[in-house]
Amino acid sequence: MTGRRRMMVGIVSGIVIITGVMLLVRANRNEPLNYGGYSELIVSSPSFVNGIIPVEFTGDGEDKSPELVLENLSEEAVSIAVLMDDLDHPIKGYNHWIIWNIPPQNVIPEGITHGATVEELGGALQGIGYGRHRYRGPKPPFGSHRYQFHVFVLDTMLDLNADSHKKDLLAAMDGHILQYGSVIGSYPGVKVK
């Protein structure tokens, strides 16, 4: 094989490998989760700008949690739980934040205090999301990622240790979910449709 032919084979092989990787990434792109079958809860965030999470709510800024507004909240609500997941992380549904036992309310304020117990939210508990008892905002190493805030309205308070993780919270909520809704924001700036 001549040097020129080897070079062409190398270029074609490289293109095939890159194309395969791109198709694999696209095929494995995490789609937003939908915990269906529950009464609809409408969730929005006035903190977002056209579906984009401003830098103050990210790891590149103040790393404070955004405000979440809940509409159509059930009168039977006893508590609220929130999960925040990175939809585009290589680990599917990579968790950034979990908080539960929030008293029923139409607005979850921005800038929730760090720590296991959140006194200003009636003693709500923040479990281990992203390795900490707190909201950890977006800070993707490259590209734009989508972040989904899942909000669950429950018919009970949960008896969970503050060192619990996402899987523990999901298991504890099983059979107690009255309503579910979510909102997605992206960072950095790609408008979410």
PyMOL commands that set and color helices and strands:
alter all, ss='L'
color gray80, all
select helices_A, chain A and resi 3-27+55-57+119-121+166-173
alter helices_A, ss='H'
color red, helices_A
select strands_A, chain A and resi 39-40+42-44+68-71+79-86+94-102+107-108+117-118+124-126+145-154+177-187
alter strands_A, ss='S'
color yellow, strands_A
deselect
rebuild
show_as cartoon
